Amino acid sequence: MAGASKNSRTTVATQKFICPDCGGEINMKTLYENGRLRNIAECSKCKRTERRPKDFK
């Protein structure tokens, strides 16, 4: 008796972050600098960058 796994039963909800200054959407980007991978959040309209989407507030 094969059932669906626990992970396949959960609903997927993606959260959209909005820039408070210009109203643009915030996207996550991965940069390779100095031999390390860095994740940064960047606004698509004003090109402002922060470490994570929460830091835009």
Backbone as JSON, one array per atom type, in Angstrom:
{
  "sequence": "MAGASKNSRTTVATQKFICPDCGGEINMKTLYENGRLRNIAECSKCKRTERRPKDFK",
  "N": [[0.84, -1.16, 0.0], [0.95, 1.92, -1.15], [1.37, 5.19, -0.23], [1.01, 8.79, -0.44], [3.87, 10.78, 0.17], [4.81, 12.62, 3.15], [5.86, 15.16, 2.61], [4.89, 15.7, 0.06], [2.27, 16.2, 0.49], [2.0, 18.65, 1.71], [1.12, 22.09, 1.38], [2.43, 24.41, -0.92], [3.63, 27.56, -0.41], [4.65, 30.53, -1.65], [6.25, 33.45, -0.66], [5.87, 36.81, -1.46], [7.97, 39.56, -1.51], [7.86, 43.04, -1.06], [9.34, 46.09, -1.97], [9.64, 48.75, 0.29], [10.26, 51.38, -0.44], [10.04, 51.88, -3.29], [8.12, 50.13, -4.23], [8.67, 47.93, -5.77], [9.33, 44.45, -6.69], [11.08, 42.17, -4.59], [13.85, 40.2, -5.24], [15.71, 37.2, -4.73], [19.18, 36.69, -5.07], [22.13, 34.87, -6.0], [25.49, 35.27, -5.43], [28.89, 34.78, -6.39], [31.62, 35.36, -4.65], [34.97, 35.96, -3.77], [35.56, 33.22, -3.46], [33.33, 32.27, -2.17], [29.82, 31.57, -1.8], [27.26, 33.92, -1.88], [24.15, 34.98, -0.72], [21.93, 37.44, -1.74], [19.43, 39.96, -1.42], [17.63, 41.73, -3.85], [16.07, 44.62, -5.1], [13.85, 44.81, -7.83], [13.13, 47.15, -9.12], [14.41, 49.59, -8.03], [16.97, 48.66, -7.65], [18.18, 48.33, -5.18], [20.14, 46.7, -2.72], [20.19, 44.25, -0.18], [20.97, 42.13, 2.66], [19.0, 40.23, 3.36], [15.48, 39.82, 2.6], [13.96, 40.87, 4.76], [15.47, 42.97, 5.72], [14.88, 45.27, 4.32], [13.01, 46.84, 5.53]],
  "CA": [[0.0, 0.0, 0.0], [1.81, 3.09, -1.28], [0.67, 6.45, -0.02], [1.79, 9.98, -0.75], [4.78, 11.13, 1.26], [4.38, 13.76, 3.95], [6.27, 16.4, 1.95], [4.08, 15.97, -1.12], [0.94, 16.6, 0.92], [1.98, 20.01, 2.24], [0.89, 23.1, 0.36], [3.58, 25.26, -1.15], [3.25, 28.97, -0.43], [5.79, 31.41, -1.82], [5.95, 34.77, -0.15], [6.44, 37.87, -2.27], [8.39, 40.7, -0.73], [7.71, 44.29, -1.79], [10.22, 47.15, -1.49], [8.82, 49.84, 0.85], [10.6, 52.66, -1.04], [9.55, 52.07, -4.66], [7.02, 49.22, -4.53], [9.12, 46.85, -6.65], [9.42, 43.12, -6.09], [12.42, 41.83, -4.13], [14.28, 38.88, -5.69], [16.94, 36.68, -4.13], [20.23, 36.37, -6.02], [23.31, 34.21, -5.45], [26.73, 35.78, -6.01], [30.12, 34.06, -6.04], [32.66, 36.35, -4.38], [36.09, 35.53, -2.93], [35.48, 31.79, -3.2], [32.15, 31.96, -1.36], [28.5, 31.9, -2.34], [26.54, 34.87, -1.05], [22.77, 35.24, -1.1], [21.53, 38.81, -1.48], [18.09, 40.34, -1.88], [17.74, 42.92, -4.67], [14.81, 45.15, -5.61], [13.88, 44.81, -9.29], [12.94, 48.5, -9.65], [15.42, 50.58, -7.63], [18.27, 47.96, -7.6], [18.73, 48.36, -3.82], [20.5, 45.35, -2.27], [20.33, 44.0, 1.25], [21.35, 40.75, 2.93], [17.79, 39.42, 3.27], [14.32, 40.67, 2.33], [13.49, 41.55, 5.97], [16.29, 44.15, 6.0], [14.4, 46.42, 3.56], [12.08, 47.64, 6.34]],
  "C": [[0.9, 1.24, 0.0], [0.98, 4.36, -1.14], [1.57, 7.61, -0.41], [2.67, 10.33, 0.45], [4.28, 12.39, 1.97], [4.7, 15.08, 3.25], [5.41, 16.72, 0.73], [2.67, 16.43, -0.74], [0.87, 18.04, 1.42], [1.77, 20.99, 1.09], [2.11, 24.0, 0.26], [3.1, 26.7, -1.25], [4.52, 29.8, -0.57], [5.38, 32.81, -1.4], [6.62, 35.8, -1.03], [6.76, 39.05, -1.37], [8.34, 41.94, -1.61], [8.62, 45.34, -1.14], [9.37, 48.3, -0.94], [9.1, 51.2, 0.19], [9.92, 52.87, -2.39], [8.38, 51.16, -5.02], [7.39, 48.09, -5.46], [9.23, 45.53, -5.91], [10.87, 42.82, -5.74], [12.73, 40.39, -4.53], [15.56, 38.49, -4.98], [17.92, 36.32, -5.24], [21.39, 35.72, -5.29], [24.53, 34.73, -6.18], [27.9, 34.94, -5.53], [31.23, 35.09, -5.89], [33.71, 35.77, -3.45], [35.99, 34.06, -2.54], [34.29, 31.38, -2.35], [30.88, 32.3, -2.11], [27.79, 32.82, -1.36], [25.13, 35.05, -1.6], [22.45, 36.68, -0.75], [20.12, 39.02, -2.03], [18.24, 41.65, -2.64], [16.36, 43.33, -5.17], [14.9, 45.24, -7.13], [13.74, 46.21, -9.88], [14.11, 49.43, -9.33], [16.81, 49.98, -7.47], [18.95, 48.06, -6.23], [19.01, 46.93, -3.37], [20.65, 45.33, -0.76], [20.68, 42.53, 1.42], [20.17, 39.8, 2.83], [16.6, 40.35, 3.05], [13.79, 41.43, 3.55], [14.24, 42.85, 6.22], [15.83, 45.41, 5.23], [13.51, 47.32, 4.4], [12.78, 48.71, 7.13]]
}
